[in-house]
Amino acid sequence: MKDFVAELKWRNMIHTIMPGTEDELKKGMATAYVGIDPTADSLHIGHLVGIMILTHFQACGHRPLVVLGGATGMIGDPSFKSQERVLLTPEAINHNQECIKKQLEKFMDFDESKPNHAQILNNYEWTKGWSFIDFIREIGKHITVNYMMAKDSVKKRIETGISFTEFSYQLLQGYDYLYLYENYNCHLQMGGSDQWGNITTGSELIRRKLDKEAFAITCPLITKSDGKKFGKTEKGNIWLDREKTSPYTFYQFWLNLSDDDAAKFIRIFTLKSQEEILELEKQHAENPAARVLQKALAKDITIKVHSEEDYNAALEASEILFGKGTTESLKHLDEQTFLSVFDGVPQFKVAKSEIEAGVGIIDLLADKTQVLASKGEVRRALKENSLSINKEKVNDTYATSKESLLNDKYILVQKGKKNYFIIIAE
């Protein structure tokens, strides 16, 4: 078995580790869990740190558990949140859980024939049988209010107000750890550093109720080198679900990382060995413009989350935007990828019936759409041979037809090397 703590250390993935954890892991195959509340029907890349810490754990020979918070998701974790969360219905949580399970299966091995196979559990299963009175008698009496209020995550909310519902969250998460300790021989809980308060409530509950030791590791909260939140863009989260974030946009997020971020994230989000990463860092240092680290990271994580086919499509789409694409490669793009590639490009609408009936290039760009300001400007561009339709150079004899439409809806106009316009036929 590989030394898990040593593995995390060189990957810079340890924020806090409870004393005795290393010795516990040296005893043989251990079981650890990370909790994820199913508040959406997809994970985003902010969840990937917790997923990867379990993935590395399994790669070192240990057994990972993922606890989807069917119960805690109904409450809402107050940790470092400025206001109360919206409570989800059981139906919404069940739907979210099923979607998340499919994403987790891409990271961990769930083959039950293997002793360290991963498992996905739902804490609603061991919480639903409790009555309120039984829970506060059997569990609540072991943790004092003073202890719970001393947590940083709670302290910050006391000033603005926190409901008893959210205040009780750490007790429910603590019970998760106690239940897993007793029923799954799980002696380690892991998570982000913002979860330290909730995690230690669990280990404290085990100590007080069972008089046993339980352990914890947290990893740093990931931020980008510019101080911005990891995984967030101006348009919101980068999701693992292709319907929320296209594979092309997902790939581009990693490809566009700074050198510092790429060097940090390739250690966390891939299973590449230390030797492989040091070699990539060496190649990157020799020619930073080639973006070796970014490309290696973007390829690895895009294939893992989506597929090799999606990675190749993203690569081909990237070449289209930077001038290497062809009409044929443009036609291969599905609508979502096409719109992702040309996100922010000026758009103009025209009747589909007119396009199919045939419109000359001058009328199309100057009258029907105003892509260019005047017919004279269109003629000058044609004379300079700087106009392309769907990546093909055109002259003044060009006229549209049904075949001009990409995905039966779009025409891509290009003037010069960098000026793109989209015509939408409706």
HUPE-V396239 format. One record per residue. N is the residue number from 1. RES is the residue in one small letter. SS is DSSP state (@ for helix, = for strand, . for the rest). D_LAST is the distance of its C-alpha to the last C-alpha in Angstrom with 2 decimals. Layout:
BEGIN
N/RES/SS/D_LAST  N/RES/SS/D_LAST
END
This chain:
BEGIN
1/m/./60.38  2/k/./58.85  3/d/./59.76  4/f/@/56.72  5/v/@/57.87  6/a/@/58.62  7/e/@/55.15  8/l/@/53.56  9/k/@/55.85  10/w/@/54.88  11/r/./51.22  12/n/./51.90  13/m/./50.65  14/i/./53.59  15/h/./53.78  16/t/=/56.54  17/i/=/58.64  18/m/./61.19  19/p/./64.74  20/g/./65.73  21/t/@/62.23  22/e/@/63.06  23/d/@/66.25  24/e/@/64.47  25/l/@/61.96  26/k/./64.83  27/k/./66.26  28/g/./63.79  29/m/./60.42  30/a/./59.13  31/t/=/56.35  32/a/=/54.02  33/y/=/51.03  34/v/=/48.08  35/g/=/46.40  36/i/=/42.67  37/d/./41.43  38/p/./38.27  39/t/./36.50  40/a/./33.01  41/d/./31.60  42/s/./31.71  43/l/./34.24  44/h/=/33.37  45/i/@/35.33  46/g/@/37.75  47/h/@/39.08  48/l/@/39.67  49/v/@/43.07  50/g/@/44.51  51/i/@/43.03  52/m/@/44.40  53/i/@/47.84  54/l/@/48.05  55/t/@/46.76  56/h/@/49.51  57/f/@/51.95  58/q/@/51.32  59/a/@/51.49  60/c/./54.97  61/g/./56.08  62/h/./55.64  63/r/=/53.81  64/p/=/50.68  65/l/=/49.60  66/v/=/46.32  67/v/=/46.71  68/l/=/43.50  69/g/./44.39  70/g/./43.72  71/a/./46.52  72/t/@/46.31  73/g/@/42.54  74/m/@/43.30  75/i/./45.50  76/g/./43.76  77/d/./45.56  78/p/./46.67  79/s/./47.49  80/f/./46.67  81/k/./43.99  82/s/./44.24  83/q/./43.36  84/e/./43.36  85/r/./40.62  86/v/./38.54  87/l/./40.16  88/l/./38.11  89/t/./38.64  90/p/@/40.36  91/e/@/37.33  92/a/@/35.06  93/i/@/37.78  94/n/@/38.21  95/h/@/34.52  96/n/@/34.61  97/q/@/37.80  98/e/@/36.43  99/c/@/33.50  100/i/@/35.94  101/k/@/38.43  102/k/@/36.06  103/q/@/35.58  104/l/@/39.33  105/e/./40.13  106/k/./38.67  107/f/./41.37  108/m/./44.53  109/d/./46.47  110/f/./46.74  111/d/./48.94  112/e/./51.68  113/s/./54.20  114/k/./54.48  115/p/./56.80  116/n/./54.47  117/h/./51.28  118/a/./48.76  119/q/=/48.23  120/i/=/45.68  121/l/=/47.36  122/n/=/46.33  123/n/./48.79  124/y/./48.04  125/e/./50.13  126/w/./53.31  127/t/./52.62  128/k/./51.75  129/g/./55.38  130/w/./56.82  131/s/./57.83  132/f/@/57.66  133/i/@/61.47  134/d/@/62.05  135/f/@/59.65  136/i/@/61.22  137/r/@/64.69  138/e/@/64.18  139/i/./61.74  140/g/@/61.61  141/k/@/65.37  142/h/@/65.32  143/i/./63.13  144/t/./64.31  145/v/@/62.19  146/n/@/63.75  147/y/@/62.45  148/m/@/58.91  149/m/@/58.86  150/a/./60.07  151/k/./56.79  152/d/@/54.80  153/s/@/51.56  154/v/@/53.20  155/k/@/55.19  156/k/@/52.12  157/r/@/50.72  158/i/@/54.04  159/e/./53.63  160/t/./50.28  161/g/./51.01  162/i/./50.51  163/s/./50.56  164/f/@/53.07  165/t/@/50.12  166/e/@/48.97  167/f/@/52.59  168/s/./53.35  169/y/@/50.64  170/q/@/53.09  171/l/@/55.52  172/l/@/52.98  173/q/@/52.05  174/g/@/55.76  175/y/@/56.32  176/d/@/53.68  177/y/@/55.85  178/l/@/59.01  179/y/@/57.55  180/l/@/56.34  181/y/@/59.69  182/e/@/61.58  183/n/@/59.36  184/y/@/57.71  185/n/./60.38  186/c/./57.83  187/h/./59.79  188/l/=/57.06  189/q/=/54.03  190/m/=/51.60  191/g/=/48.74  192/g/=/47.63  193/s/@/50.28  194/d/@/48.82  195/q/@/49.94  196/w/@/53.59  197/g/@/54.72  198/n/@/53.21  199/i/@/54.47  200/t/@/58.00  201/t/@/58.16  202/g/@/57.74  203/s/@/60.47  204/e/@/62.71  205/l/@/62.24  206/i/@/63.27  207/r/@/66.27  208/r/@/67.44  209/k/@/66.83  210/l/@/67.71  211/d/./69.77  212/k/./67.69  213/e/./65.87  214/a/./62.10  215/f/=/60.25  216/a/=/57.13  217/i/=/55.08  218/t/=/52.28  219/c/=/50.08  220/p/./48.99  221/l/./45.83  222/i/./43.54  223/t/=/42.36  224/k/./40.99  225/s/./43.37  226/d/./41.69  227/g/./42.58  228/k/./39.07  229/k/=/38.53  230/f/./37.93  231/g/./34.59  232/k/=/32.92  233/t/=/30.28  234/e/./28.69  235/k/./25.93  236/g/=/28.60  237/n/=/30.28  238/i/./29.81  239/w/=/29.60  240/l/./30.79  241/d/./28.00  242/r/./25.20  243/e/./22.61  244/k/./23.95  245/t/./24.68  246/s/./23.30  247/p/@/26.17  248/y/@/25.15  249/t/@/25.44  250/f/@/28.62  251/y/@/30.07  252/q/@/29.33  253/f/@/31.14  254/w/@/34.32  255/l/@/33.96  256/n/./33.81  257/l/./36.95  258/s/./39.90  259/d/@/42.88  260/d/@/44.91  261/d/@/42.33  262/a/@/41.76  263/a/@/45.56  264/k/@/45.81  265/f/@/42.90  266/i/@/43.63  267/r/@/46.93  268/i/@/45.40  269/f/@/42.25  270/t/./43.52  271/l/./46.54  272/k/./47.61  273/s/./51.36  274/q/@/53.12  275/e/@/54.12  276/e/@/50.58  277/i/@/49.31  278/l/@/52.26  279/e/@/51.53  280/l/@/47.86  281/e/@/49.07  282/k/@/51.52  283/q/@/48.87  284/h/@/46.62  285/a/@/49.55  286/e/@/50.27  287/n/./46.77  288/p/@/44.68  289/a/@/41.90  290/a/@/41.22  291/r/./40.32  292/v/@/42.17  293/l/@/42.38  294/q/@/38.74  295/k/@/37.64  296/a/@/40.21  297/l/@/39.27  298/a/@/35.50  299/k/@/36.04  300/d/@/38.51  301/i/@/36.65  302/t/@/33.18  303/i/@/34.81  304/k/@/36.75  305/v/@/33.93  306/h/./31.24  307/s/./32.46  308/e/@/33.55  309/e/@/30.41  310/d/@/28.31  311/y/@/30.71  312/n/@/30.35  313/a/@/26.54  314/a/@/26.88  315/l/@/29.40  316/e/@/27.23  317/a/@/24.28  318/s/@/26.83  319/e/@/27.91  320/i/@/24.43  321/l/@/24.29  322/f/./27.84  323/g/./27.52  324/k/./28.95  325/g/./25.85  326/t/./24.83  327/t/@/21.78  328/e/@/23.05  329/s/@/23.43  330/l/@/19.93  331/k/@/18.60  332/h/@/20.88  333/l/./19.22  334/d/./17.52  335/e/@/14.46  336/q/@/16.94  337/t/@/19.23  338/f/@/16.75  339/l/@/15.70  340/s/@/19.44  341/v/@/20.56  342/f/./18.44  343/d/./18.88  344/g/./19.32  345/v/./17.82  346/p/=/16.24  347/q/=/12.44  348/f/=/10.53  349/k/=/7.09  350/v/=/6.42  351/a/./5.24  352/k/@/4.86  353/s/@/8.11  354/e/@/9.72  355/i/@/9.54  356/e/@/10.96  357/a/@/13.43  358/g/./14.62  359/v/./14.79  360/g/=/17.98  361/i/@/18.29  362/i/@/19.97  363/d/@/17.53  364/l/@/14.53  365/l/@/16.39  366/a/@/18.34  367/d/@/16.74  368/k/@/12.96  369/t/./12.78  370/q/./16.44  371/v/./16.65  372/l/./20.18  373/a/./22.20  374/s/./23.22  375/k/@/23.43  376/g/@/26.90  377/e/@/25.74  378/v/@/23.36  379/r/@/26.38  380/r/@/28.67  381/a/@/26.50  382/l/@/26.36  383/k/@/30.12  384/e/./30.65  385/n/./28.66  386/s/./26.76  387/l/=/23.11  388/s/=/21.41  389/i/=/18.07  390/n/./17.70  391/k/./21.42  392/e/=/22.64  393/k/=/24.43  394/v/./23.19  395/n/./25.08  396/d/./24.46  397/t/./23.99  398/y/./20.72  399/a/=/17.79  400/t/./14.42  401/s/./13.97  402/k/@/12.30  403/e/@/14.84  404/s/@/13.57  405/l/./10.87  406/l/=/12.52  407/n/./12.02  408/d/./9.58  409/k/./6.93  410/y/=/9.11  411/i/=/11.55  412/l/=/14.73  413/v/=/16.74  414/q/=/20.40  415/k/=/23.04  416/g/./26.51  417/k/./27.30  418/k/./25.78  419/n/=/22.95  420/y/=/19.50  421/f/=/16.05  422/i/=/12.61  423/i/=/9.63  424/i/=/6.28  425/a/=/3.81  426/e/./0.00
END
